[in-house]
Amino acid sequence: MSNPFSGLLLVVAVALVDRDGRVLVQQRPPGKPMAGLWEFPGGKVEAGEVPEAALARELAEELGIAIDAHALAPAAFASEGLGGRHLLLLLYVAREWEGTPEPHHASALQWVRPAEMRALAMPPADVPLVDALERLLSPDAVV
């Protein structure tokens, strides 16, 4: 019997939320698939990694920040076909980290409110996460 998860690409991302309720997004660099699109920082979960550890590693590599895996709160997920594979994107929210985010592997960074993300060109898997994030970060949200 074949493994139903063999074509699954597990990716983790984070909505870093600042004190003003804005979220950090990064722009994919030229030469990469979906170049120029804005996305939540993160990356692939490697073999043997748990999602939170993978996200902490990716944030250190991509943004030069340190984050405690315990500071990551699961928020939402997206499921999207991607060529011959299937992408499962796990989104976390974090409000505490060490360091100032810098675009080590991105063209640019910007802090935006979730509602402002609708005006940004984003990868298909990130788009449905905007609604979930907006509901979660709403002042009326019940947590």
MARTIZA-89893 format. One record per residue (C-alpha): residue number from 0; x, y, z. Coordinates in pm, 1 decimal, always signed. Layout:
<pt pos="NUM" X="X" Y="Y" Z="Z"/>
...
//
This chain:
<pt pos="0" X="+0.0" Y="+0.0" Z="+0.0"/>
<pt pos="1" X="+140.5" Y="+341.5" Z="-89.6"/>
<pt pos="2" X="+180.6" Y="+619.3" Z="+164.7"/>
<pt pos="3" X="-104.5" Y="+870.3" Z="+115.4"/>
<pt pos="4" X="+121.6" Y="+1142.8" Z="+258.4"/>
<pt pos="5" X="+416.6" Y="+1085.6" Z="+23.1"/>
<pt pos="6" X="+307.6" Y="+1372.6" Z="-203.6"/>
<pt pos="7" X="+233.8" Y="+1603.7" Z="+89.7"/>
<pt pos="8" X="+447.6" Y="+1913.0" Z="+135.0"/>
<pt pos="9" X="+424.9" Y="+2035.8" Z="+494.4"/>
<pt pos="10" X="+498.7" Y="+2407.9" Z="+530.3"/>
<pt pos="11" X="+484.8" Y="+2628.6" Z="+839.8"/>
<pt pos="12" X="+436.6" Y="+3004.5" Z="+851.2"/>
<pt pos="13" X="+386.3" Y="+3272.0" Z="+1111.7"/>
<pt pos="14" X="+186.9" Y="+3588.4" Z="+1155.4"/>
<pt pos="15" X="+423.5" Y="+3799.3" Z="+1364.8"/>
<pt pos="16" X="+197.5" Y="+4055.8" Z="+1530.9"/>
<pt pos="17" X="+341.5" Y="+4385.5" Z="+1655.2"/>
<pt pos="18" X="+204.7" Y="+4603.9" Z="+1936.9"/>
<pt pos="19" X="-13.4" Y="+4794.1" Z="+1687.0"/>
<pt pos="20" X="-184.9" Y="+4475.0" Z="+1563.1"/>
<pt pos="21" X="+4.6" Y="+4473.9" Z="+1234.0"/>
<pt pos="22" X="+139.4" Y="+4154.4" Z="+1078.5"/>
<pt pos="23" X="+474.0" Y="+4108.7" Z="+903.7"/>
<pt pos="24" X="+470.2" Y="+3987.7" Z="+543.7"/>
<pt pos="25" X="+765.4" Y="+3930.1" Z="+315.1"/>
<pt pos="26" X="+800.3" Y="+3957.0" Z="-61.6"/>
<pt pos="27" X="+929.1" Y="+3653.2" Z="-251.8"/>
<pt pos="28" X="+1256.0" Y="+3735.1" Z="-430.7"/>
<pt pos="29" X="+1321.6" Y="+3724.4" Z="-805.7"/>
<pt pos="30" X="+1420.2" Y="+3382.2" Z="-936.8"/>
<pt pos="31" X="+1198.5" Y="+3193.3" Z="-689.8"/>
<pt pos="32" X="+859.0" Y="+3041.5" Z="-773.0"/>
<pt pos="33" X="+584.6" Y="+3302.9" Z="-725.0"/>
<pt pos="34" X="+845.4" Y="+3582.6" Z="-720.8"/>
<pt pos="35" X="+707.5" Y="+3921.0" Z="-615.3"/>
<pt pos="36" X="+416.0" Y="+3779.3" Z="-415.1"/>
<pt pos="37" X="+373.1" Y="+3868.7" Z="-48.4"/>
<pt pos="38" X="+361.1" Y="+3584.3" Z="+204.0"/>
<pt pos="39" X="+382.4" Y="+3497.1" Z="+570.1"/>
<pt pos="40" X="+742.7" Y="+3412.5" Z="+672.3"/>
<pt pos="41" X="+818.9" Y="+3043.7" Z="+716.1"/>
<pt pos="42" X="+920.5" Y="+2740.1" Z="+517.4"/>
<pt pos="43" X="+928.7" Y="+2364.9" Z="+477.0"/>
<pt pos="44" X="+927.9" Y="+2119.2" Z="+764.4"/>
<pt pos="45" X="+1231.2" Y="+1893.4" Z="+720.8"/>
<pt pos="46" X="+1232.0" Y="+1519.4" Z="+794.5"/>
<pt pos="47" X="+1239.8" Y="+1456.6" Z="+1168.1"/>
<pt pos="48" X="+1134.2" Y="+1812.2" Z="+1261.8"/>
<pt pos="49" X="+822.2" Y="+1907.7" Z="+1449.7"/>
<pt pos="50" X="+641.3" Y="+2206.8" Z="+1295.2"/>
<pt pos="51" X="+721.9" Y="+2453.1" Z="+1575.3"/>
<pt pos="52" X="+1095.4" Y="+2372.7" Z="+1567.5"/>
<pt pos="53" X="+1094.5" Y="+2404.1" Z="+1187.3"/>
<pt pos="54" X="+930.4" Y="+2744.8" Z="+1213.4"/>
<pt pos="55" X="+1180.1" Y="+2866.5" Z="+1474.4"/>
<pt pos="56" X="+1464.2" Y="+2750.9" Z="+1244.0"/>
<pt pos="57" X="+1310.6" Y="+2916.0" Z="+937.2"/>
<pt pos="58" X="+1257.6" Y="+3247.5" Z="+1118.9"/>
<pt pos="59" X="+1621.0" Y="+3251.3" Z="+1231.3"/>
<pt pos="60" X="+1734.3" Y="+3184.4" Z="+872.2"/>
<pt pos="61" X="+1487.0" Y="+3414.5" Z="+692.2"/>
<pt pos="62" X="+1449.8" Y="+3705.3" Z="+933.4"/>
<pt pos="63" X="+1739.4" Y="+3675.8" Z="+1178.0"/>
<pt pos="64" X="+1507.6" Y="+3658.5" Z="+1478.7"/>
<pt pos="65" X="+1489.8" Y="+3410.8" Z="+1765.2"/>
<pt pos="66" X="+1155.9" Y="+3275.7" Z="+1876.4"/>
<pt pos="67" X="+1065.4" Y="+3025.7" Z="+2145.0"/>
<pt pos="68" X="+857.2" Y="+2742.6" Z="+2000.5"/>
<pt pos="69" X="+626.8" Y="+2782.7" Z="+2303.6"/>
<pt pos="70" X="+546.2" Y="+3139.3" Z="+2188.1"/>
<pt pos="71" X="+385.7" Y="+3001.4" Z="+1869.7"/>
<pt pos="72" X="+7.9" Y="+2967.1" Z="+1888.2"/>
<pt pos="73" X="-160.2" Y="+2754.2" Z="+1617.7"/>
<pt pos="74" X="-399.9" Y="+2975.3" Z="+1422.3"/>
<pt pos="75" X="-518.3" Y="+2822.9" Z="+1094.3"/>
<pt pos="76" X="-418.9" Y="+2599.8" Z="+805.4"/>
<pt pos="77" X="-459.4" Y="+2593.7" Z="+429.2"/>
<pt pos="78" X="-465.3" Y="+2298.6" Z="+191.5"/>
<pt pos="79" X="-373.6" Y="+2361.3" Z="-172.8"/>
<pt pos="80" X="-281.0" Y="+2151.7" Z="-477.2"/>
<pt pos="81" X="+69.4" Y="+2233.1" Z="-597.8"/>
<pt pos="82" X="+156.2" Y="+2062.8" Z="-925.0"/>
<pt pos="83" X="+194.1" Y="+1691.2" Z="-855.6"/>
<pt pos="84" X="+211.5" Y="+1750.0" Z="-479.8"/>
<pt pos="85" X="-21.7" Y="+1882.6" Z="-215.6"/>
<pt pos="86" X="+69.1" Y="+2171.7" Z="+14.9"/>
<pt pos="87" X="-49.0" Y="+2177.5" Z="+374.6"/>
<pt pos="88" X="+32.1" Y="+2518.3" Z="+525.0"/>
<pt pos="89" X="+14.6" Y="+2556.3" Z="+903.6"/>
<pt pos="90" X="-13.3" Y="+2916.9" Z="+1022.6"/>
<pt pos="91" X="+91.2" Y="+3018.1" Z="+1372.8"/>
<pt pos="92" X="+63.1" Y="+3354.3" Z="+1549.9"/>
<pt pos="93" X="+343.5" Y="+3500.9" Z="+1759.6"/>
<pt pos="94" X="+358.7" Y="+3826.9" Z="+1951.6"/>
<pt pos="95" X="+700.2" Y="+3779.7" Z="+2116.5"/>
<pt pos="96" X="+1042.0" Y="+3726.5" Z="+1957.1"/>
<pt pos="97" X="+1397.7" Y="+3847.7" Z="+1998.2"/>
<pt pos="98" X="+1566.0" Y="+4069.3" Z="+1740.1"/>
<pt pos="99" X="+1448.4" Y="+4293.8" Z="+1459.1"/>
<pt pos="100" X="+1320.7" Y="+4114.3" Z="+1147.7"/>
<pt pos="101" X="+1540.7" Y="+4169.5" Z="+842.5"/>
<pt pos="102" X="+1480.3" Y="+4033.6" Z="+489.6"/>
<pt pos="103" X="+1762.0" Y="+3775.8" Z="+460.7"/>
<pt pos="104" X="+1581.6" Y="+3572.9" Z="+189.8"/>
<pt pos="105" X="+1313.2" Y="+3816.6" Z="+73.7"/>
<pt pos="106" X="+1303.4" Y="+4126.8" Z="-145.4"/>
<pt pos="107" X="+1122.4" Y="+4331.8" Z="+118.2"/>
<pt pos="108" X="+928.5" Y="+4321.5" Z="+444.3"/>
<pt pos="109" X="+627.0" Y="+4524.8" Z="+546.3"/>
<pt pos="110" X="+395.6" Y="+4548.0" Z="+847.2"/>
<pt pos="111" X="+27.4" Y="+4551.2" Z="+747.0"/>
<pt pos="112" X="-309.9" Y="+4507.4" Z="+909.9"/>
<pt pos="113" X="-488.1" Y="+4186.0" Z="+810.2"/>
<pt pos="114" X="-754.3" Y="+4381.8" Z="+614.3"/>
<pt pos="115" X="-475.1" Y="+4548.4" Z="+413.4"/>
<pt pos="116" X="-347.5" Y="+4206.7" Z="+302.1"/>
<pt pos="117" X="-641.0" Y="+4176.5" Z="+62.4"/>
<pt pos="118" X="-475.0" Y="+4441.2" Z="-158.3"/>
<pt pos="119" X="-150.3" Y="+4240.6" Z="-175.9"/>
<pt pos="120" X="-74.0" Y="+3974.6" Z="-436.6"/>
<pt pos="121" X="-26.1" Y="+3658.5" Z="-229.3"/>
<pt pos="122" X="+32.1" Y="+3288.1" Z="-305.3"/>
<pt pos="123" X="-294.9" Y="+3090.9" Z="-333.3"/>
<pt pos="124" X="-236.7" Y="+2901.8" Z="-5.6"/>
<pt pos="125" X="-187.8" Y="+3226.5" Z="+191.7"/>
<pt pos="126" X="-507.4" Y="+3396.3" Z="+70.3"/>
<pt pos="127" X="-762.9" Y="+3196.3" Z="+277.5"/>
<pt pos="128" X="-549.4" Y="+3250.3" Z="+588.0"/>
<pt pos="129" X="-610.1" Y="+3625.8" Z="+574.0"/>
<pt pos="130" X="-979.5" Y="+3589.1" Z="+670.4"/>
<pt pos="131" X="-893.7" Y="+3353.7" Z="+956.6"/>
<pt pos="132" X="-622.1" Y="+3587.1" Z="+1078.3"/>
<pt pos="133" X="-849.5" Y="+3890.9" Z="+1058.5"/>
<pt pos="134" X="-1112.2" Y="+3714.0" Z="+1269.3"/>
<pt pos="135" X="-849.9" Y="+3599.0" Z="+1518.0"/>
<pt pos="136" X="-689.8" Y="+3942.3" Z="+1557.8"/>
<pt pos="137" X="-1016.7" Y="+4133.4" Z="+1564.8"/>
<pt pos="138" X="-1072.3" Y="+4333.0" Z="+1887.7"/>
<pt pos="139" X="-1401.0" Y="+4140.6" Z="+1922.4"/>
<pt pos="140" X="-1233.4" Y="+3798.8" Z="+1891.4"/>
<pt pos="141" X="-1308.2" Y="+3547.3" Z="+2160.7"/>
<pt pos="142" X="-985.9" Y="+3362.2" Z="+2239.4"/>
//
